[in-house]
Amino acid sequence: MHAITHSLSVAGAPAAYTLTSFHFGTPGGGKKVYVQGSLHADEVPGMLVAQCLRQELLALEAAGKISGEIILVPAANPIGLAQALHGAAFGRFDLTTGVNFNRGYKHVANALKTSLEGLLGPDAAANVALIRQHARAAIADWQPATDAETLKKTLMTLAIDADIVLDLHCDNEAVLHLYAGTPLAEAIAPLSAILGSHATLLAYEAGGEPFDEACSRLWWDLDRHFEHRYPIPPACLSTTVELRGEQEVSYALARQDAAGLLQFLTLNGVLHADDPAARAAAAVLPAPLCAATPLEGVEPLYAPHAGILVYTRALGERVAAGDAIADLIDPVSGATTVLRAEVEGVFFARSAHRHVIRGMNVGKVAGARAYREGDLLSA
């Protein structure tokens, strides 16, 4: 393993931020895997999972059990980690610009539609290699104007040509769930089963250019642009893994999640490549807790007025249309509004706040029928 320190700040800046990446295995010796934790810096579970992964990867590397390259970025947002408001960490948005740290990543397909014209051919592997070459060049040409943009460029430089990208996040309060591109449904299903995902949410384009989609969507966008004339597979299995809620930080959960990610990498031939017994064990999957559903089918629940929020359904429960999810109580008048699901599905995420104001998002239900469009992710 070797560590690389990446500078994010220009000379003379009032604050100097650096990012550290840890590199295991051998570049070009097999698949490339990129794993990062806590892009929203105050989402801590991913950072602890990364610590467990680092310990295991050191041992696997020493035993010669890594085929290819694994890049681990345990704390993907040093800028957000330095931010606090009145003593509370605040890592979701850049305080300088107000921009979400998981939005606004460069969608390189736009540049590649031009640069690849006349270069693709009938060999899928050759096309993948060429597209990755052009994607790296497109990221290298990006001229960031702020430290936050430099951070985004640095992360994408590390990940844009990876075979597998695992972006570890968490929600406010939630059961474990995943986000991925619709063309990755089959490839992501084993990870969903291994980790015990309660909702695996798929979209061709979620809106806002989040990190995981910036790494994966270019493949099906290019395939569509070139009208399927050349074999262009979805060559980057990229997913956002939501590791439950912000407060669920424990060694037991982190070790469990790290073990699941390592099993998935073994299943994909990245670990224990020469060990048939290990590969066979990794192929034994638990029964999935959910079928994948469209991100367009997620119903966000909003508070119609301010009040005390009392949930009446547990996270992970299946609900029917019309089922009560929570009571919202006006603390002065005592009037109570019952918040109900309008779709059938899994109640998978909710707010950690117990007094909310009008318009706040207080829950999410994953339904099986797509009915929304436009930007599908919360702010």
C-alpha positions as CSV (number, residue, x, y, z in Angstrom):
1,M,0.0,0.0,0.0
2,H,1.1,3.5,-0.6
3,A,-0.6,6.8,0.2
4,I,-0.8,9.9,-2.0
5,T,-1.5,13.4,-0.7
6,H,-3.4,15.6,-3.1
7,S,-3.3,19.4,-2.7
8,L,-6.7,21.1,-3.1
9,S,-5.7,24.7,-2.5
10,V,-3.8,27.3,-4.5
11,A,-0.6,29.0,-3.1
12,G,-1.4,31.8,-0.7
13,A,-4.9,30.5,0.1
14,P,-6.1,31.4,3.7
15,A,-6.7,27.6,4.3
16,A,-4.8,24.8,2.7
17,Y,-6.8,21.6,2.2
18,T,-5.3,18.2,1.3
19,L,-6.9,14.9,0.4
20,T,-5.3,11.5,1.0
21,S,-5.8,8.3,-1.1
22,F,-4.6,4.9,-0.2
23,H,-3.6,2.6,-3.1
24,F,-3.5,-1.2,-2.8
25,G,-2.6,-3.9,-5.4
26,T,-1.2,-3.3,-8.9
27,P,-2.5,-0.9,-11.5
28,G,-3.3,-2.8,-14.7
29,G,-3.2,-6.2,-12.9
30,G,-6.9,-6.6,-13.0
31,K,-10.0,-4.5,-12.3
32,K,-9.7,-1.1,-10.8
33,V,-11.9,-0.4,-7.8
34,Y,-12.5,3.0,-6.2
35,V,-14.0,3.4,-2.7
36,Q,-14.7,6.6,-0.8
37,G,-16.3,7.5,2.5
38,S,-18.2,10.6,3.7
39,L,-18.3,12.8,0.6
40,H,-20.9,14.6,2.8
41,A,-18.3,15.1,5.5
42,D,-20.7,14.9,8.5
43,E,-21.9,11.4,7.4
44,V,-19.6,9.4,9.6
45,P,-20.5,5.7,9.0
46,G,-18.6,5.6,5.7
47,M,-15.4,6.8,7.4
48,L,-15.5,4.0,9.9
49,V,-16.2,1.4,7.3
50,A,-13.2,2.7,5.4
51,Q,-11.0,2.1,8.5
52,C,-12.2,-1.5,8.6
53,L,-11.5,-1.9,4.9
54,R,-8.0,-0.5,5.2
55,Q,-7.1,-3.0,7.8
56,E,-8.5,-5.9,5.8
57,L,-6.9,-4.7,2.5
58,L,-3.5,-4.4,4.1
59,A,-3.7,-8.1,5.2
60,L,-5.1,-9.2,1.8
61,E,-2.3,-7.3,-0.1
62,A,0.4,-8.8,2.1
63,A,-1.0,-12.2,1.3
64,G,-1.1,-11.5,-2.4
65,K,-4.9,-11.7,-2.6
66,I,-5.6,-8.5,-4.5
67,S,-6.0,-8.8,-8.3
68,G,-5.8,-5.3,-9.8
69,E,-5.9,-2.0,-8.0
70,I,-8.1,-0.7,-5.1
71,I,-8.1,3.0,-4.3
72,L,-9.5,3.9,-0.9
73,V,-10.3,7.5,0.1
74,P,-11.5,7.2,3.7
75,A,-12.3,10.9,4.2
76,A,-13.4,12.2,0.8
77,N,-14.3,15.8,1.9
78,P,-11.6,17.6,3.9
79,I,-13.3,20.9,3.2
80,G,-16.6,19.8,4.7
81,L,-14.8,18.2,7.6
82,A,-13.4,21.7,8.5
83,Q,-16.8,23.3,8.5
84,A,-19.0,23.8,11.6
85,L,-21.9,26.0,12.5
86,H,-22.4,26.9,16.1
87,G,-20.4,23.8,17.2
88,A,-22.1,21.4,14.9
89,A,-20.4,19.7,11.9
90,F,-21.8,20.9,8.6
91,G,-20.5,18.9,5.7
92,R,-23.3,18.5,3.2
93,F,-23.0,21.9,1.5
94,D,-20.0,24.1,0.7
95,L,-20.5,27.1,3.0
96,T,-18.7,29.3,0.4
97,T,-21.1,28.6,-2.4
98,G,-24.0,26.8,-0.9
99,V,-23.5,23.9,-3.4
100,N,-24.0,20.3,-2.3
101,F,-20.7,18.5,-2.2
102,N,-22.3,15.6,-4.1
103,R,-23.6,17.7,-7.0
104,G,-22.1,19.4,-10.0
105,Y,-19.6,16.7,-11.1
106,K,-18.3,16.9,-14.7
107,H,-20.4,14.8,-17.1
108,V,-17.6,13.9,-19.5
109,A,-19.9,12.2,-22.0
110,N,-20.7,15.7,-23.5
111,A,-17.1,16.2,-24.5
112,L,-16.6,12.5,-25.5
113,K,-19.5,12.6,-28.0
114,T,-17.2,14.8,-30.1
115,S,-13.8,13.5,-29.3
116,L,-14.7,9.9,-30.0
117,E,-16.4,10.5,-33.4
118,G,-15.0,8.1,-35.9
119,L,-12.8,6.3,-33.4
120,L,-15.0,3.5,-32.0
121,G,-15.2,0.0,-33.6
122,P,-16.6,-3.5,-33.2
123,D,-14.4,-4.6,-30.3
124,A,-16.1,-3.8,-26.9
125,A,-12.8,-4.1,-24.9
126,A,-11.0,-1.7,-27.2
127,N,-14.0,0.7,-27.0
128,V,-13.9,0.6,-23.2
129,A,-10.2,1.3,-23.1
130,L,-10.5,4.2,-25.6
131,I,-13.5,5.7,-23.8
132,R,-11.5,5.6,-20.5
133,Q,-8.6,7.3,-22.1
134,H,-10.8,10.1,-23.4
135,A,-12.6,10.4,-20.1
136,R,-9.3,10.8,-18.3
137,A,-8.3,13.5,-20.7
138,A,-11.6,15.3,-20.3
139,I,-11.2,15.4,-16.5
140,A,-7.6,16.6,-16.9
141,D,-8.8,19.5,-19.0
142,W,-11.2,20.6,-16.3
143,Q,-10.1,24.0,-14.9
144,P,-11.6,24.3,-11.3
145,A,-12.2,27.8,-10.0
146,T,-12.6,26.9,-6.2
147,D,-11.2,24.5,-3.7
148,A,-14.5,22.6,-3.8
149,E,-14.2,22.2,-7.6
150,T,-10.6,21.1,-7.2
151,L,-11.8,18.4,-4.7
152,K,-14.4,17.2,-7.3
153,K,-11.7,17.1,-10.0
154,T,-9.4,15.2,-7.8
155,L,-12.0,12.6,-6.8
156,M,-13.0,12.1,-10.5
157,T,-9.4,11.8,-11.6
158,L,-9.1,8.9,-9.2
159,A,-12.4,7.2,-10.1
160,I,-13.4,8.0,-13.7
161,D,-11.7,5.0,-15.2
162,A,-12.6,2.5,-12.5
163,D,-14.5,-0.8,-13.1
164,I,-16.3,-0.5,-9.7
165,V,-17.0,2.7,-7.7
166,L,-18.4,2.5,-4.2
167,D,-19.5,5.8,-2.7
168,L,-20.3,5.4,1.0
169,H,-22.9,7.7,2.4
170,C,-25.7,7.6,5.0
171,D,-29.1,9.3,5.4
172,N,-30.5,11.3,8.3
173,E,-32.3,8.2,9.7
174,A,-32.7,5.2,7.4
175,V,-32.4,1.5,6.7
176,L,-29.5,0.6,4.4
177,H,-30.3,1.4,0.7
178,L,-28.5,1.8,-2.6
179,Y,-28.7,4.2,-5.6
180,A,-27.4,3.1,-9.1
181,G,-28.0,3.5,-12.8
182,T,-30.8,1.5,-14.4
183,P,-28.4,-0.4,-16.8
184,L,-26.6,-1.7,-13.7
185,A,-29.6,-3.4,-12.2
186,E,-28.3,-7.0,-12.7
187,A,-24.7,-6.1,-11.6
188,I,-25.8,-4.4,-8.5
189,A,-28.3,-7.1,-7.4
190,P,-25.6,-9.2,-5.5
191,L,-24.4,-6.2,-3.6
192,S,-28.0,-5.4,-2.6
193,A,-28.5,-8.9,-1.3
194,I,-25.1,-9.0,0.5
195,L,-25.5,-5.7,2.3
196,G,-29.2,-6.3,3.1
197,S,-30.5,-3.3,1.2
198,H,-34.1,-2.4,1.9
199,A,-34.4,-0.2,-1.2
200,T,-32.3,-0.4,-4.3
201,L,-33.2,2.7,-6.4
202,L,-32.4,2.9,-10.1
203,A,-32.5,5.8,-12.6
204,Y,-30.9,6.6,-16.0
205,E,-30.4,10.1,-14.7
206,A,-31.1,11.3,-11.2
207,G,-30.4,15.0,-11.8
208,G,-27.8,17.3,-10.3
209,E,-24.8,15.3,-11.5
210,P,-23.9,13.3,-8.3
211,F,-20.5,11.7,-8.0
212,D,-21.6,8.0,-8.6
213,E,-23.5,9.0,-11.7
214,A,-20.7,11.1,-13.1
215,C,-18.6,7.9,-13.1
216,S,-21.3,5.6,-14.7
217,R,-23.8,7.5,-16.8
218,L,-21.3,8.4,-19.5
219,W,-21.4,4.8,-20.7
220,W,-25.1,4.5,-21.5
221,D,-25.2,8.1,-22.7
222,L,-22.5,7.4,-25.2
223,D,-24.2,4.2,-26.2
224,R,-27.4,6.1,-26.9
225,H,-25.6,8.9,-28.7
226,F,-23.8,6.5,-31.1
227,E,-27.2,4.8,-31.6
228,H,-25.9,1.4,-30.5
229,R,-23.7,1.1,-33.6
230,Y,-20.7,0.1,-31.5
231,P,-20.5,-2.2,-28.4
232,I,-20.4,0.2,-25.4
233,P,-21.1,-1.8,-22.2
234,P,-21.9,-0.1,-18.9
235,A,-18.3,-0.6,-17.9
236,C,-18.4,1.2,-14.5
237,L,-20.4,-0.4,-11.8
238,S,-20.9,2.7,-9.7
239,T,-23.3,3.0,-6.7
240,T,-24.1,5.2,-3.7
241,V,-24.3,3.0,-0.6
242,E,-26.4,4.7,2.1
243,L,-25.2,3.1,5.3
244,R,-28.4,3.6,7.4
245,G,-28.5,6.8,9.5
246,E,-26.0,9.4,10.7
247,Q,-25.9,8.1,14.3
248,E,-25.5,4.4,13.5
249,V,-21.7,4.4,14.0
250,S,-20.5,1.2,15.6
251,Y,-17.7,-1.3,15.2
252,A,-20.2,-4.1,14.7
253,L,-22.0,-2.4,11.8
254,A,-18.8,-1.1,10.2
255,R,-17.2,-4.6,10.3
256,Q,-20.4,-6.1,8.9
257,D,-20.6,-3.6,6.1
258,A,-16.8,-3.9,5.3
259,A,-17.1,-7.7,5.1
260,G,-20.0,-7.3,2.7
261,L,-18.1,-5.0,0.4
262,L,-15.1,-7.4,0.5
263,Q,-17.4,-10.3,-0.4
264,F,-18.7,-8.3,-3.3
265,L,-15.2,-7.6,-4.5
266,T,-14.3,-11.3,-4.2
267,L,-17.4,-12.1,-6.3
268,N,-16.2,-9.7,-8.9
269,G,-12.7,-11.3,-9.1
270,V,-10.8,-8.4,-7.4
271,L,-9.9,-10.4,-4.2
272,H,-8.8,-14.0,-3.8
273,A,-8.7,-14.4,-7.6
274,D,-6.6,-17.6,-7.3
275,D,-8.7,-19.2,-4.5
276,P,-11.6,-21.2,-5.8
277,A,-13.0,-21.9,-2.2
278,A,-13.1,-18.1,-1.4
279,R,-14.8,-17.4,-4.7
280,A,-17.3,-20.1,-4.1
281,A,-18.0,-18.9,-0.6
282,A,-18.5,-15.3,-1.9
283,A,-21.0,-16.6,-4.5
284,V,-23.4,-17.8,-1.7
285,L,-25.7,-14.8,-1.3
286,P,-28.4,-14.2,1.3
287,A,-32.0,-13.8,0.1
288,P,-32.5,-10.2,-1.0
289,L,-34.7,-8.0,1.1
290,C,-36.0,-6.1,-1.8
291,A,-36.4,-6.0,-5.6
292,A,-34.9,-3.0,-7.3
293,T,-37.3,-0.1,-7.9
294,P,-37.2,3.1,-10.0
295,L,-35.9,6.2,-8.3
296,E,-38.8,7.9,-10.0
297,G,-41.1,5.8,-7.8
298,V,-39.8,7.3,-4.5
299,E,-42.4,9.4,-2.7
300,P,-41.0,12.2,-0.6
301,L,-43.2,13.1,2.4
302,Y,-43.3,16.8,3.3
303,A,-44.5,18.5,6.5
304,P,-47.6,20.6,5.6
305,H,-47.1,22.8,8.7
306,A,-44.7,23.2,11.7
307,G,-45.1,20.8,14.6
308,I,-44.0,17.9,16.7
309,L,-43.2,14.9,14.5
310,V,-44.2,11.5,16.0
311,Y,-43.5,8.5,13.7
312,T,-46.1,5.7,13.8
313,R,-44.4,3.3,11.4
314,A,-40.9,1.8,11.7
315,L,-38.2,2.2,9.1
316,G,-38.0,-0.8,6.8
317,E,-41.8,-1.5,7.0
318,R,-43.9,-2.0,3.9
319,V,-46.8,0.4,3.7
320,A,-49.8,0.6,1.5
321,A,-51.2,3.7,-0.1
322,G,-53.1,5.6,2.6
323,D,-51.2,4.1,5.5
324,A,-50.3,6.5,8.3
325,I,-46.6,7.2,8.6
326,A,-46.4,9.9,11.3
327,D,-48.5,12.4,13.3
328,L,-47.6,16.1,13.1
329,I,-48.9,17.9,16.2
330,D,-49.3,21.7,16.5
331,P,-47.8,22.3,20.0
332,V,-50.0,25.3,20.7
333,S,-53.4,24.3,19.4
334,G,-52.9,20.5,19.8
335,A,-54.3,19.9,16.3
336,T,-52.9,16.8,14.8
337,T,-52.3,16.1,11.1
338,V,-51.8,12.5,10.0
339,L,-49.1,12.1,7.4
340,R,-49.9,9.3,5.0
341,A,-48.1,7.5,2.2
342,E,-49.7,7.9,-1.2
343,V,-47.8,5.0,-2.8
344,E,-47.3,1.3,-1.8
345,G,-43.7,0.5,-0.9
346,V,-41.0,0.5,1.7
347,F,-40.6,3.3,4.3
348,F,-36.9,3.5,4.1
349,A,-35.7,7.0,5.3
350,R,-36.9,9.7,7.6
351,S,-35.9,12.9,9.4
352,A,-33.9,12.8,12.7
353,H,-35.7,16.0,13.7
354,R,-38.7,15.8,16.0
355,H,-39.9,19.3,15.5
356,V,-40.1,20.4,11.9
357,I,-41.2,23.4,10.0
358,R,-43.5,23.6,7.0
359,G,-42.0,22.1,3.8
360,M,-39.4,19.9,5.4
361,N,-38.9,16.4,4.0
362,V,-39.8,14.0,6.7
363,G,-39.7,10.7,5.0
364,K,-39.3,8.6,1.8
365,V,-41.2,5.6,0.6
366,A,-39.8,3.5,-2.3
367,G,-42.6,2.6,-4.6
368,A,-42.5,0.2,-7.5
369,R,-44.2,2.4,-10.1
370,A,-42.4,5.4,-11.6
371,Y,-44.4,8.6,-11.4
372,R,-41.9,11.5,-10.8
373,E,-39.6,13.2,-13.2
374,G,-36.9,16.0,-13.1
375,D,-34.4,16.2,-10.3
376,L,-35.1,13.1,-8.2
377,L,-32.6,13.6,-5.4
378,S,-33.1,15.7,-2.2
379,A,-31.1,18.9,-1.9
